[in-house]
């Protein structure tokens, strides 16, 4: 067994790993994340103190499935690309989406998280793990700059300071010829609510960066173009889990701007790289 002692923001990596593992044990699992389940069984940790409810497990799985869908779409259109999986935590996306060998994939997170990843997950061809802050100004220095990039920041933005996050995006746009960006956006009210979400509250992590109007990033990061806002349950595999009446009701709610912006996915591009979805 692997003894784990993570606190604060780093502890939230255990929250999402545990939620996906529990959801993946269900017969009708949305995510079927066998690597997450295997990893949890290797860890010596009292997961009960994370206060994961069943709906939290389902939420983790739905969001990751929706991200996976968009990642796969980009890879289909750009099989020779770089993927920056920023703030990857203990997510096993590279195992789930199985990128082709032409993809240079980078799982990037703080050194303690990456050290744990190395112990939990087997090496995978084409995937490099990098122990560094995603806001490190030198992060991109050793990463090739001659391919389009897909930037994936699932669950990342609220944990960054706004100035640091914007500077990170500007460096990415300056480094790569073209690319697409996928990350979460929470309005100020959404960040306030997320801060009080039981698993986040239990970790002691402090949240900061809110994104209300998605076009504010176009003004703050020259070259970036806003494509769409998307709901984390928009994958076809997830739609089928709902009754038609409930699905229609959620679609109505998503069209109400203040409700939608409490927490949704955001998609941007720069240069000519677009997946065409959204």
C-alpha positions as a Markdown table, in Angstrom:
| # | Residue | x | y | z |
|---|---|---|---|---|
| 1 | Unk | 0.0 | 0.0 | 0.0 |
| 2 | Unk | 1.1 | 3.5 | -0.8 |
| 3 | Unk | 0.9 | 6.0 | 2.1 |
| 4 | Unk | -0.5 | 9.4 | 1.0 |
| 5 | Unk | -0.5 | 12.6 | 3.0 |
| 6 | Unk | -1.7 | 15.4 | 0.7 |
| 7 | Unk | -3.4 | 18.6 | 2.0 |
| 8 | Unk | -4.9 | 21.8 | 0.6 |
| 9 | Unk | -5.2 | 22.1 | -3.2 |
| 10 | Unk | -3.2 | 18.9 | -3.7 |
| 11 | Unk | -5.7 | 16.9 | -1.6 |
| 12 | Unk | -8.4 | 17.7 | -4.2 |
| 13 | Unk | -6.6 | 15.3 | -6.6 |
| 14 | Unk | -7.6 | 12.5 | -4.2 |
| 15 | Unk | -11.2 | 13.8 | -4.2 |
| 16 | Unk | -11.7 | 13.5 | -8.0 |
| 17 | Unk | -9.7 | 10.2 | -8.2 |
| 18 | Unk | -11.8 | 8.6 | -5.5 |
| 19 | Unk | -15.1 | 9.9 | -7.1 |
| 20 | Unk | -14.2 | 8.4 | -10.5 |
| 21 | Unk | -13.1 | 5.1 | -8.9 |
| 22 | Unk | -16.3 | 4.7 | -7.0 |
| 23 | Unk | -18.4 | 5.6 | -10.1 |
| 24 | Unk | -16.4 | 3.2 | -12.2 |
| 25 | Unk | -17.3 | 0.3 | -9.9 |
| 26 | Unk | -21.0 | 0.7 | -10.8 |
| 27 | Unk | -22.4 | -1.8 | -13.4 |
| 28 | Unk | -23.7 | 1.1 | -15.6 |
| 29 | Unk | -20.6 | 3.4 | -15.1 |
| 30 | Unk | -20.4 | 6.5 | -17.3 |
| 31 | Unk | -16.6 | 6.6 | -17.1 |
| 32 | Unk | -15.5 | 3.0 | -16.6 |
| 33 | Unk | -12.1 | 4.3 | -15.3 |
| 34 | Unk | -10.4 | 1.1 | -14.4 |
| 35 | Unk | -7.0 | 2.8 | -13.8 |
| 36 | Unk | -8.6 | 5.1 | -11.2 |
| 37 | Unk | -10.2 | 2.2 | -9.5 |
| 38 | Unk | -6.9 | 0.3 | -9.4 |
| 39 | Unk | -5.0 | 3.3 | -8.1 |
| 40 | Unk | -7.5 | 3.9 | -5.2 |
| 41 | Unk | -7.0 | 0.3 | -4.1 |
| 42 | Unk | -3.2 | 0.9 | -3.9 |
| 43 | Unk | -3.5 | 3.9 | -1.7 |
| 44 | Unk | -3.4 | 3.9 | 2.1 |
| 45 | Unk | -5.6 | 6.8 | 3.0 |
| 46 | Unk | -8.8 | 7.5 | 4.9 |
| 47 | Unk | -11.0 | 8.5 | 1.9 |
| 48 | Unk | -14.1 | 8.9 | 4.2 |
| 49 | Unk | -12.8 | 12.3 | 5.3 |
| 50 | Unk | -13.2 | 13.6 | 1.8 |
| 51 | Unk | -17.0 | 13.5 | 2.3 |
| 52 | Unk | -17.7 | 12.2 | -1.2 |
| 53 | Unk | -21.4 | 11.8 | -1.8 |
| 54 | Unk | -22.9 | 9.6 | -4.6 |
| 55 | Unk | -23.9 | 12.7 | -6.6 |
| 56 | Unk | -20.3 | 14.0 | -6.2 |
| 57 | Unk | -19.1 | 10.7 | -7.8 |
| 58 | Unk | -21.5 | 11.1 | -10.7 |
| 59 | Unk | -20.5 | 14.7 | -11.2 |
| 60 | Unk | -16.8 | 13.8 | -11.4 |
| 61 | Unk | -17.5 | 11.1 | -14.0 |
| 62 | Unk | -19.9 | 13.3 | -16.1 |
| 63 | Unk | -17.5 | 16.2 | -16.3 |
| 64 | Unk | -14.5 | 14.0 | -17.2 |
| 65 | Unk | -16.6 | 12.1 | -19.9 |
| 66 | Unk | -17.5 | 15.4 | -21.5 |
| 67 | Unk | -13.9 | 16.5 | -21.5 |
| 68 | Unk | -12.8 | 13.2 | -23.0 |
| 69 | Unk | -15.3 | 13.6 | -25.8 |
| 70 | Unk | -13.9 | 17.0 | -26.8 |
| 71 | Unk | -10.3 | 15.8 | -26.4 |
| 72 | Unk | -11.0 | 12.9 | -28.8 |
| 73 | Unk | -12.6 | 15.2 | -31.3 |
| 74 | Unk | -9.5 | 17.4 | -31.3 |
| 75 | Unk | -7.2 | 14.4 | -31.7 |
| 76 | Unk | -9.3 | 13.1 | -34.6 |
| 77 | Unk | -8.7 | 16.4 | -36.4 |
| 78 | Unk | -5.1 | 16.9 | -35.2 |
| 79 | Unk | -3.4 | 13.5 | -34.8 |
| 80 | Unk | 0.0 | 15.1 | -34.8 |
| 81 | Unk | -0.3 | 17.6 | -31.9 |
| 82 | Unk | 0.8 | 18.4 | -28.4 |
| 83 | Unk | -1.6 | 18.0 | -25.4 |
| 84 | Unk | -0.9 | 20.0 | -22.3 |
| 85 | Unk | -3.0 | 18.3 | -19.5 |
| 86 | Unk | -2.6 | 21.2 | -17.0 |
| 87 | Unk | -3.3 | 20.5 | -13.3 |
| 88 | Unk | -3.8 | 16.8 | -14.3 |
| 89 | Unk | -3.9 | 15.7 | -10.7 |
| 90 | Unk | -4.5 | 12.0 | -10.6 |
| 91 | Unk | -6.7 | 11.9 | -13.7 |
| 92 | Unk | -6.1 | 9.0 | -16.1 |
| 93 | Unk | -7.3 | 10.7 | -19.3 |
| 94 | Unk | -4.3 | 9.5 | -21.4 |
| 95 | Unk | -5.3 | 5.9 | -20.6 |
| 96 | Unk | -9.0 | 6.5 | -21.3 |
| 97 | Unk | -8.7 | 8.4 | -24.7 |
| 98 | Unk | -5.6 | 6.3 | -25.8 |
| 99 | Unk | -4.0 | 9.0 | -28.0 |
| 100 | Unk | -2.1 | 7.9 | -31.1 |
| 101 | Unk | 1.7 | 7.6 | -31.0 |
| 102 | Unk | 2.0 | 10.8 | -33.0 |
| 103 | Unk | 0.7 | 12.8 | -30.0 |
| 104 | Unk | 3.1 | 14.4 | -27.5 |
| 105 | Unk | 1.1 | 14.3 | -24.3 |
| 106 | Unk | 2.2 | 16.1 | -21.1 |
| 107 | Unk | 0.6 | 15.5 | -17.7 |
| 108 | Unk | 1.6 | 18.5 | -15.6 |
| 109 | Unk | 1.1 | 19.2 | -11.9 |
| 110 | Unk | 2.9 | 20.0 | -8.7 |
| 111 | Unk | 5.9 | 17.8 | -7.9 |
| 112 | Unk | 4.2 | 16.0 | -5.0 |
| 113 | Unk | 1.3 | 15.0 | -7.3 |
| 114 | Unk | 3.6 | 13.9 | -10.1 |
| 115 | Unk | 5.7 | 11.8 | -7.6 |
| 116 | Unk | 2.5 | 10.0 | -6.6 |
| 117 | Unk | 1.4 | 9.6 | -10.2 |
| 118 | Unk | 4.7 | 7.8 | -10.9 |
| 119 | Unk | 3.9 | 5.3 | -8.2 |
| 120 | Unk | 0.3 | 4.7 | -9.1 |
| 121 | Unk | 0.2 | 4.5 | -12.9 |
| 122 | Unk | 2.3 | 2.5 | -15.3 |
| 123 | Unk | 4.4 | 4.5 | -17.9 |
| 124 | Unk | 2.7 | 5.0 | -21.2 |
| 125 | Unk | 4.4 | 5.6 | -24.5 |
| 126 | Unk | 4.1 | 9.2 | -25.7 |
| 127 | Unk | 3.1 | 10.5 | -22.2 |
| 128 | Unk | 5.5 | 12.6 | -20.2 |
| 129 | Unk | 4.8 | 13.6 | -16.6 |
| 130 | Unk | 6.1 | 17.0 | -15.5 |
| 131 | Unk | 6.4 | 18.1 | -11.9 |
| 132 | Unk | 6.0 | 21.9 | -11.9 |
| 133 | Unk | 3.5 | 24.6 | -11.3 |
| 134 | Unk | 1.3 | 25.3 | -14.4 |
| 135 | Unk | 2.1 | 29.0 | -13.9 |
| 136 | Unk | 5.9 | 28.5 | -14.0 |
| 137 | Unk | 7.2 | 30.9 | -16.7 |
| 138 | Unk | 9.7 | 28.3 | -17.8 |
| 139 | Unk | 7.2 | 25.4 | -18.1 |
| 140 | Unk | 7.1 | 25.5 | -21.9 |
| 141 | Unk | 10.8 | 25.9 | -22.6 |
| 142 | Unk | 11.4 | 22.2 | -23.2 |
| 143 | Unk | 8.1 | 21.5 | -25.1 |
| 144 | Unk | 8.2 | 21.5 | -28.9 |
| 145 | Unk | 6.6 | 24.6 | -30.5 |
| 146 | Unk | 6.1 | 23.3 | -34.0 |
| 147 | Unk | 2.7 | 21.5 | -33.6 |
| 148 | Unk | -0.8 | 22.6 | -32.7 |
| 149 | Unk | -1.7 | 22.3 | -29.0 |
| 150 | Unk | -4.7 | 21.1 | -27.1 |
| 151 | Unk | -4.8 | 22.7 | -23.6 |
| 152 | Unk | -6.9 | 20.8 | -21.1 |
| 153 | Unk | -7.5 | 22.4 | -17.7 |
| 154 | Unk | -10.4 | 20.4 | -16.1 |
| 155 | Unk | -11.1 | 21.7 | -12.7 |
| 156 | Unk | -8.1 | 24.0 | -12.8 |
| 157 | Unk | -9.0 | 27.6 | -13.2 |
| 158 | Unk | -10.6 | 28.3 | -9.7 |
| 159 | Unk | -7.4 | 27.2 | -8.0 |
| 160 | Unk | -5.3 | 29.8 | -9.8 |
| 161 | Unk | -4.9 | 33.5 | -9.2 |
| 162 | Unk | -6.4 | 35.4 | -12.1 |
| 163 | Unk | -3.2 | 37.2 | -13.0 |
| 164 | Unk | -1.2 | 34.0 | -13.0 |
| 165 | Unk | -3.8 | 32.2 | -15.1 |
| 166 | Unk | -3.9 | 34.9 | -17.7 |
| 167 | Unk | -0.1 | 35.1 | -17.9 |
| 168 | Unk | -0.1 | 31.3 | -18.4 |
| 169 | Unk | -2.5 | 31.5 | -21.3 |
| 170 | Unk | -0.5 | 34.3 | -22.9 |
| 171 | Unk | 2.7 | 32.2 | -22.8 |
| 172 | Unk | 0.9 | 29.3 | -24.4 |
| 173 | Unk | -0.5 | 31.4 | -27.3 |
| 174 | Unk | 3.0 | 32.9 | -27.8 |
| 175 | Unk | 4.7 | 29.5 | -27.8 |
| 176 | Unk | 2.5 | 27.4 | -30.2 |
| 177 | Unk | 1.4 | 28.2 | -33.7 |
| 178 | Unk | -2.2 | 27.3 | -33.1 |
| 179 | Unk | -4.4 | 25.5 | -30.6 |
| 180 | Unk | -7.6 | 24.9 | -28.7 |
| 181 | Unk | -8.2 | 25.4 | -25.0 |
| 182 | Unk | -10.7 | 23.5 | -22.8 |
| 183 | Unk | -11.3 | 24.5 | -19.2 |
| 184 | Unk | -13.9 | 25.2 | -16.6 |
| 185 | Unk | -15.4 | 28.6 | -16.0 |
| 186 | Unk | -17.2 | 29.7 | -12.8 |
| 187 | Unk | -18.8 | 33.0 | -12.2 |
| 188 | Unk | -18.0 | 34.8 | -8.9 |
| 189 | Unk | -21.1 | 33.3 | -7.4 |
| 190 | Unk | -20.1 | 29.9 | -8.8 |
| 191 | Unk | -16.6 | 30.1 | -7.2 |
| 192 | Unk | -18.2 | 31.2 | -3.9 |
| 193 | Unk | -20.5 | 28.1 | -4.1 |
| 194 | Unk | -17.6 | 25.8 | -5.1 |
| 195 | Unk | -15.6 | 27.0 | -2.2 |
| 196 | Unk | -18.3 | 25.6 | 0.1 |
| 197 | Unk | -18.7 | 22.3 | -1.8 |
| 198 | Unk | -18.1 | 19.7 | 0.9 |
| 199 | Unk | -15.1 | 17.9 | -0.7 |
| 200 | Unk | -13.4 | 21.3 | -1.5 |
| 201 | Unk | -14.2 | 22.7 | 1.9 |
| 202 | Unk | -12.8 | 19.6 | 3.6 |
| 203 | Unk | -9.5 | 20.0 | 1.7 |
| 204 | Unk | -9.0 | 23.5 | 2.9 |
| 205 | Unk | -8.1 | 24.7 | -0.6 |
| 206 | Unk | -8.7 | 28.4 | -1.3 |
| 207 | Unk | -10.3 | 29.3 | -4.7 |
| 208 | Unk | -9.8 | 32.6 | -6.6 |
| 209 | Unk | -10.2 | 32.9 | -10.4 |
| 210 | Unk | -13.7 | 33.4 | -11.6 |
| 211 | Unk | -14.8 | 33.7 | -15.3 |
| 212 | Unk | -18.1 | 35.3 | -15.8 |
| 213 | Unk | -18.3 | 36.7 | -19.3 |
| 214 | Unk | -16.3 | 34.2 | -21.4 |
| 215 | Unk | -15.3 | 37.0 | -23.8 |
| 216 | Unk | -13.2 | 38.7 | -21.1 |
| 217 | Unk | -10.4 | 36.3 | -22.0 |
| 218 | Unk | -10.4 | 37.5 | -25.6 |
| 219 | Unk | -9.6 | 41.0 | -24.3 |
| 220 | Unk | -7.1 | 39.7 | -21.7 |
| 221 | Unk | -5.2 | 37.2 | -24.0 |
| 222 | Unk | -4.6 | 38.6 | -27.5 |
| 223 | Unk | -5.2 | 36.0 | -30.2 |
| 224 | Unk | -7.6 | 33.9 | -28.2 |
| 225 | Unk | -11.1 | 33.4 | -29.7 |
| 226 | Unk | -14.1 | 32.3 | -27.7 |
| 227 | Unk | -15.9 | 29.3 | -29.3 |
| 228 | Unk | -18.6 | 28.2 | -26.9 |
| 229 | Unk | -19.8 | 27.4 | -23.4 |
| 230 | Unk | -20.8 | 23.8 | -22.9 |
| 231 | Unk | -22.5 | 21.8 | -20.2 |
| 232 | Unk | -20.5 | 18.9 | -18.7 |
| 233 | Unk | -23.3 | 16.5 | -19.4 |
| 234 | Unk | -23.5 | 17.1 | -23.1 |
| 235 | Unk | -21.9 | 13.8 | -24.2 |
| 236 | Unk | -24.3 | 11.4 | -25.8 |
| 237 | Unk | -23.5 | 8.6 | -23.3 |
| 238 | Unk | -24.6 | 11.0 | -20.5 |
| 239 | Unk | -27.8 | 12.3 | -22.2 |
| 240 | Unk | -29.2 | 8.7 | -22.3 |
| 241 | Unk | -29.0 | 8.5 | -18.5 |
| 242 | Unk | -31.7 | 11.2 | -18.1 |
| 243 | Unk | -35.4 | 11.0 | -18.6 |
| 244 | Unk | -36.6 | 13.2 | -21.6 |
| 245 | Unk | -38.4 | 15.5 | -19.2 |
| 246 | Unk | -35.4 | 16.0 | -16.9 |
| 247 | Unk | -33.1 | 16.5 | -20.0 |
| 248 | Unk | -35.4 | 19.2 | -21.4 |
| 249 | Unk | -35.5 | 21.0 | -18.0 |
| 250 | Unk | -31.7 | 21.1 | -17.7 |
| 251 | Unk | -31.5 | 22.5 | -21.3 |
| 252 | Unk | -33.8 | 25.3 | -20.2 |
| 253 | Unk | -31.7 | 26.1 | -17.2 |
| 254 | Unk | -28.5 | 26.1 | -19.3 |
| 255 | Unk | -30.0 | 28.9 | -21.4 |
| 256 | Unk | -30.4 | 31.1 | -18.4 |
| 257 | Unk | -27.1 | 33.0 | -18.3 |
| 258 | Unk | -26.6 | 33.5 | -14.6 |
| 259 | Unk | -27.3 | 29.8 | -13.9 |
| 260 | Unk | -25.2 | 28.5 | -16.8 |
| 261 | Unk | -22.2 | 30.6 | -15.7 |
| 262 | Unk | -22.3 | 29.2 | -12.2 |
| 263 | Unk | -20.1 | 26.4 | -13.6 |
| 264 | Unk | -19.7 | 25.2 | -17.2 |
| 265 | Unk | -17.0 | 24.2 | -19.7 |
| 266 | Unk | -15.4 | 26.8 | -22.0 |
| 267 | Unk | -13.8 | 26.3 | -25.4 |
| 268 | Unk | -11.4 | 28.7 | -27.1 |
| 269 | Unk | -9.0 | 28.5 | -30.0 |
| 270 | Unk | -6.1 | 30.5 | -31.4 |
| 271 | Unk | -4.5 | 30.3 | -34.8 |
| 272 | Unk | -6.2 | 27.9 | -37.2 |
| 273 | Unk | -6.6 | 24.9 | -34.9 |
| 274 | Unk | -10.3 | 24.1 | -34.2 |
| 275 | Unk | -12.0 | 20.8 | -33.5 |
| 276 | Unk | -15.2 | 22.2 | -35.1 |
| 277 | Unk | -17.3 | 21.2 | -32.1 |
| 278 | Unk | -19.4 | 24.0 | -30.6 |
